[in-house]
Amino acid sequence: MPADLKCKIAGVEFANPIMTASGCAGYGEELAQIYPLSNLGALVTKSISLKVRPGHPPPRTVETPGGLLNAIGLANVGIDRFLKEKVPFLEKQKTKVIVNVAGSTIDEYVEVCSRLNDCSCADMIELNISCPNVNEGGIEFGTSPKLTEKTVAAARKVFKRPIIAKLAPNVTSIAEIANAAEQGGADALSIINSVIGTAVDIDSWQPLLTNINGGLTGPAIKPIALAMVSSVYRKCNLPIIGIGGITDYKDVIEYLLYGATAVQVGTALFVDPSAPLKIVKDLKKYLKEKKLKSVTELIGKVRR
Ligand SMILES: Cc1cc2nc3c(=O)[nH]c(=O)nc-3n(C[C@H](O)[C@H](O)[C@H](O)COP(=O)(O)O)c2cc1C
C-alpha cells in the first residue's frame, strides 16, 4: 500500500502537503502549462489587493549566496481583474486554491476578503500581514500583536471559510504574534514570509534594489523559518504551514518533524517549476522506507 499523503487543515483536505508559495507561481496559469495543478496540495495565489498595483520599478530582484532578495512591491492585478480574469481559470483546476490577500488598511483587507467570500473557488484565504517591501501596509499589521488580532478579526467577520495568517520573521516574538492571530480568529498560520535584507553595488555604491530593502528567501532562510515553526508549534494550537528555503523532500520532512502540517515551496520554483512533483515522489519513497502509513505521522515528532 502506498503511503497516504493526504493532510487536513481547518477541515480542508489536501491531496498532499506540498503547496506553492504566494508570489512564486502567479495565479497558476504558467505552471498549469507544465503539469496539472492537481499534483499540488494547493496553489497559493500572488497577493491580491483592492486596487491594481504595478509594484516597484526594476531592478527588483537580486541573487545572494543561497538566496534571493526581492522587492516586487506586491505587483498584482487587483481584486476586480482577479475575479474577472483569473477566477474562471482557477475554478477549473482540480486542486485547492488559497487566495493570498494584502492591504494598506484594515478596510482594504475587509473589502477584498468580503468579495472573495462570494468566490467559491477560494477554499481558504491567506492574509499577508507580513510583506517586508512595501511602504504602507503589509508588515506593519504583522509586527504588532494588537494590529494582527484586529486585522484577522476584521477579515474573520466577512470571510466565512478558513483563514490563514501569514506571519513575518522580522519580529521579537513570533509566538506572541501567532497567539494574537489565533485570538483574532485565524484557523491556521503560514510561517514565514521573507526576511528583511539589502545589498549594495560596490562600484556605484548604490543599493542593488530600487526599493533599497527587499525580502530574503530561498535556502538561506530555512534554519530561521524552522526555528520559528518549532517555537510556534510549542506555544500555539493552530496548524502550521511551513515556508522558507524548501527545495527537496528532506527540507519538507524537517518542517513536518518540527510541527508543520503542510509546506509551501517558493524560490525553488524559479529554479525548477517541477520541484513539487519531485518532492511528492521522494516523500512517498521516504514514507515507504520508514514504514509510515501517513505523512501526518511525522508532524511534531522531532526527538528533543
Ligand atoms: C519573487 C517573490 C514574490 C513574492 N511575493 C509574495 C506575495 O505577493 N505575497 C506573500 O505573502 N509572499 C510573497 N513572497 C514570499 C513567499 O511566499 C515565501 O513566503 C518566501 O519566498 C519564503 O519561501 P521560499 O524560501 O521557499 O521562497 C514572495 C517571494 C518571492 C521570492
The ligand as a Tripos MOL2 file, in Angstrom:
@<TRIPOS>MOLECULE
LIG
   31    33     1     0     0
SMALL
NO_CHARGES

@<TRIPOS>ATOM
      1 C1          9.5010   36.9160   -6.1160 C.3       1 LIG1
      2 C2          8.7370   36.6740   -4.8460 C.ar      1 LIG1
      3 C3          7.4680   37.2480   -4.6940 C.ar      1 LIG1
      4 C4          6.7510   37.0490   -3.5340 C.ar      1 LIG1
      5 N1          5.5030   37.5930   -3.4120 N.ar      1 LIG1
      6 C5          4.7630   37.3660   -2.2880 C.ar      1 LIG1
      7 C6          3.4440   37.8770   -2.1760 C.ar      1 LIG1
      8 O1          2.8990   38.5160   -3.0800 O.2       1 LIG1
      9 N2          2.7550   37.6150   -1.0290 N.ar      1 LIG1
     10 C7          3.2830   36.8850    0.0040 C.ar      1 LIG1
     11 O2          2.6100   36.6590    1.0150 O.2       1 LIG1
     12 N3          4.5390   36.3640   -0.0960 N.ar      1 LIG1
     13 C8          5.2740   36.5920   -1.2030 C.ar      1 LIG1
     14 N4          6.5360   36.0580   -1.3090 N.ar      1 LIG1
     15 C9          7.0890   35.2670   -0.1880 C.3       1 LIG1
     16 C10         6.8860   33.7650   -0.4180 C.3       1 LIG1
     17 O3          5.5290   33.4290   -0.4940 O.3       1 LIG1
     18 C11         7.5560   32.9400    0.7150 C.3       1 LIG1
     19 O4          6.9970   33.2810    1.9570 O.3       1 LIG1
     20 C12         9.0710   33.1990    0.7450 C.3       1 LIG1
     21 O5          9.5720   33.2810   -0.5600 O.3       1 LIG1
     22 C13         9.8200   32.1020    1.5090 C.3       1 LIG1
     23 O6          9.7530   30.8710    0.8470 O.3       1 LIG1
     24 P1         10.9380   30.3200   -0.1350 P.3       1 LIG1
     25 O7         12.2130   30.4400    0.6380 O.co2     1 LIG1
     26 O8         10.5330   28.9120   -0.4520 O.co2     1 LIG1
     27 O9         10.9360   31.2080   -1.3230 O.co2     1 LIG1
     28 C14         7.2940   36.2540   -2.4720 C.ar      1 LIG1
     29 C15         8.5520   35.6750   -2.6460 C.ar      1 LIG1
     30 C16         9.2760   35.8670   -3.8050 C.ar      1 LIG1
     31 C17        10.6160   35.2090   -3.9510 C.3       1 LIG1
@<TRIPOS>BOND
     1     1     2 1
     2     2     3 ar
     3     2    30 ar
     4     3     4 ar
     5     4     5 ar
     6     4    28 ar
     7     5     6 ar
     8     6     7 ar
     9     6    13 1
    10     7     8 2
    11     7     9 ar
    12     9    10 ar
    13    10    11 2
    14    10    12 ar
    15    12    13 ar
    16    13    14 ar
    17    14    15 1
    18    14    28 ar
    19    15    16 1
    20    16    17 1
    21    16    18 1
    22    18    19 1
    23    18    20 1
    24    20    21 1
    25    20    22 1
    26    22    23 1
    27    23    24 1
    28    24    25 2
    29    24    26 1
    30    24    27 1
    31    28    29 ar
    32    29    30 ar
    33    30    31 1
@<TRIPOS>SUBSTRUCTURE
     1 LIG1         1 GROUP 0 **** ****
